[in-house]
Amino acid sequence: MWNFGRAEGKSLPGGILPARVRGEEQAANVWQPWRSGASFVNTPPASWMWLALVIVACVPAVLPFVKPGYFWNANDARHDAYFIFEYTRALRDGNLYPRWLPDMTFGYGYPLFNIYAPLAVQVGVLLHLLGLGVTQAVETVFALSLILSALAMYAFLRHVLGEGAASVAAVAYAYAPYHLFDMYQRAAMAESFAFVWMPLVLWGVRASVQRPFPRSIAGLGLAYAGLMLTSNLVAVTFTPLVAGYGLVLALIEWRERSDLGRGVRGILAAALGGGLGLALSAWFWLPALLEFKYVNQSQWYGGYYDFRQHFVYFFQLFSPHWGFGISIPGPDDVISFQIGIVPYLLAVAGLIALFKARTPTRVEGAYFALVAVFATFLTTGASLWLWDHVPGVAFAQFPWRYLMLTTVAVSVLVGWGIHRGAPRSTLLPVSLIAAAVLIWGSSPYLYVEVVEPLPEQGPVGLPALMRFQASEDEMTGVTIFAKEIPRWSGLAEIMARGQDVRTRVEFGHVERDPALEVRSLEYHSSWERVWFRAKAPGRRIVFNVQMYPGWTAYIYDATGTQLQQVLRWDELDVTDPYGLVTVPVPEGEHILILRFEDTPPRKVGKGISVLGILTLLGLLGWEVRSATARGPANSGNETPHLP
Amino acid sequence: MAILSAKKASRGGEAGFRPLPFLALLLGLLPIVALWTYPGWPRVATGYTPYFNFHRWMAAPSLLWTPPYAVKPPIPVHIPLSNAVAGIYVGLGGSPLGGLRFSATLAIILAALGVFLWLRETWGHWPAMAAALVWAYSPATIALAFHLGHLGELWLWAGVAWMLALYAMGARTRRAVPAGNTWLALSAVGVIVTWGALLWPGWDGWLGYPWRGYTLVWGGAALASAPAVAWTVRLARRWAAAWLIAFILAAIAARLTLVAAPPTYSQYVPPPAPVAVFGDDALVLLDAQVEGVPAPGHIITITTTWQALQPQAIDWTTFTQVLGPNDRIWGQQDKPTGGDYPTSRWQVGEVVIDTYEITVDAAVPSSLRLIMGLYNRSTLQRLPTQTGSDHVELWSR
């Protein structure tokens, strides 16, 4: 059924392109890695013209972020700013990786970065530390994510389709309405940044299967780890696509070379790369996986977040309507869930190209066409059964999130259309026209709503953060130990006045207990040292901190030198209704240190990540050694063999 | 000239069924089909007029008829093909609005297929497909479908396209070729009329109300321009594959029309007939629900549903009155129609719900009627309904 031979010179309808042009020129135009021995690093030299085209093409989409001001009303714009703000505060307090954000939930704290992938926020923090304001840092992360995502798609597809087609696909990817929706309307920083990693992961899989060199595996590992650390949600929804892609590539290898072993080796290399990615990111995902059960999941998946309310109506996939708001039940969303008519039509051209192609990559293209159809299907109510019964599908939270996969697949198909439809002689003008039409197609959507912050939005700082939490019931996550979601707190009162919290000890409880005296000696974002004197047994010190795995109490003697007792989180008590950490203390005068520290899953995760880093270094070392042994002529930097 | 008058074979004309261009055409039409799957009705300048007419036609189907509710430009006699197709859909268990949506969708698909079959004979499959797609995304088609709601004319152009297709296919069997140069000359005019209008200042008005293009002229021009599109694709084939050019052209067309003026919708389903139409298709009172009885001291609540079929220059005021014998008023409320959302801000096709409350006097007679109407507050002049009355009676006893 499949014809894996070289590009045939089959003529187009009506003899529109002669066989010589379609077959030979096209083949010469496209670097064919299955013949040339390409891998993740061993790529053809970049054509600066195409690269420049991609970067310049991204400028209009970045311009809205250059506008003075901030898009405070965008869905997650405030979250983005306050995540960076909170992370930076913790960092300045000496906490290198703050799994616990102490100022969330009105000061009761929440283990956000234990369950929420941090990389996009970390990029924002870095930019903030380099001197940008918090909101500027957020906007810069979005701008960077857009440019880098386009470059990533270009980097991936130039190996498959050639540089011209890859450039157009990169533009389609950058200007896909869902991508713009993620940035301008949702302000979904993690998901937008995940757009960078998805093509890189695909590139890594392709390289690993076709040339299972250490560098290919290392590259895939890094890209997959990047994706997992940027958005575990995207990683989970994207992984089946990647796995399927790897299988398809292995199948192509097997059929193309009539060598089953080659296909098996390829798929093992890709699995190794994926495993390396998992290992490198284990310090995050392992605790996230095992300790997510300790947070109130209804705040993530219940109520408004019930996926049944957010299926996309079929007409919405093509409706060019655009607006600002939130996803609501029914067909009348103000926001847009469109694929984009222009990318869709150009993707149909790509589909036609697949029917006409006779190269192995046709199967790859067909795979992306299937992905586009299936991912789009998952956004609609017709897929309800899958959402209810297939594990992992509902992890996407909102059905329209699968448009992310549609966007990847549609962009690839757009590239396919150019790849097969434009001969080498006119590749540049046709690519420019197609790119221009794609940009023009999305031009009505290229704006953000810059507004002055309301008091409950900004300016970024503790008072506005508290007002934001109180007014919007956002960033008020609770753990399973809380019986109630707090609406305000004494700590919030302090922070709303712009003052720093100096202790988390609940002194109201202390004052009610005449047999207990407590004094806070030192306070940091993830630990506190207190002195106490209990005049009777059975006393308890309550901290204004939500219980969660990791909180550990160390009880020393009065001088603070002799450790007498260690109470792990599951040995501590909890005070209702907010599930506050409560330490049962012995009689007498003592020093108590309450600290948020690593649990066994976090320690194991870190250990696995260290092993991952060592493996990565080993792979890179192996690669360098191999390259040295091969000599400069075969060092991997040579111009690839063109047909 | 030689090229245009040469035999079909030398022009690349192709006979026989080839599934790929056909499939490509259907996939290219998918967005338009999808846009008709909204569970409601688009906000078109004719409002729910097609729906009201459909209900009347279903009550007494006939081959030729005069629609009771005006559709601009008024055509005295219609062939109710659109209603007939919608009727089949309803007969299969669908809703009336669903039937009309189905009818519109089918008209567009058939028209595009007609264009394809017509031009395929002369210009080849892919150029013909390009012309069919560009026709489907042309301003005339998009305006007729999603901004005017002129379903009958969509069927008209489908019919014309099929006549051309049948003629072309007949010409094939006679081994005679239609005069391509004549078509191209017509087409050049068609292209100028169809697409040139969009370059006119304030061109977005060409797609929405008042849609200055004359329906027949613009629709015909759009159809006539199809050969020029096909010809363009043929000419550009040395630049790229015809199917790629076809979809780039379709994307450009869609960007100029659908993306520039996206359809908007309402889920509202009106009763089979409007309560009243005020003015010259100005404001339609789609529904009026009365709650409460005009007993002494009681409050009557009237929930009205309005739709503007034209932009309103005047902020109309609604009067609601409980009248007794000799038209004595026993209770009334006058307030701006739409309340805080005055009629001058209503969008064409938009459905607006407004509520009125009347407190009935303490000593009302037994014979009463409840009326409402519109007037201009600055002149106190009432806006007559299409029946000539200056009010509409909602209830009486």
Interface residues (C-beta under 8 A of the other chain):
Chain A: L12 P13 G14 G15 I16 L17 Y313 F314 F315 L317 F318 S319 P320 H321 W322 G330 P331 D332 I341 V342 Y344 L345 L346 V348 A349 L351 I352 A353 F355 K356 G417 I418 R420 G421 A422 P423 T426 P429 V430 I433 A434 V437 W440 G441 P444
Chain B: G12 E14 R18 L20 P21 A24 L27 G28 L30 P31 A34 L35 W36 T37 Y38 P39 G40 G124 H125 W126 L133 R234 R237 R238 W239 A240 A241 A242 W243 L244 I245 A246 F247 I248 A250 A251 I252 A254 R255 L258 V259 A260 P262 P263 T264 Y265 Q267
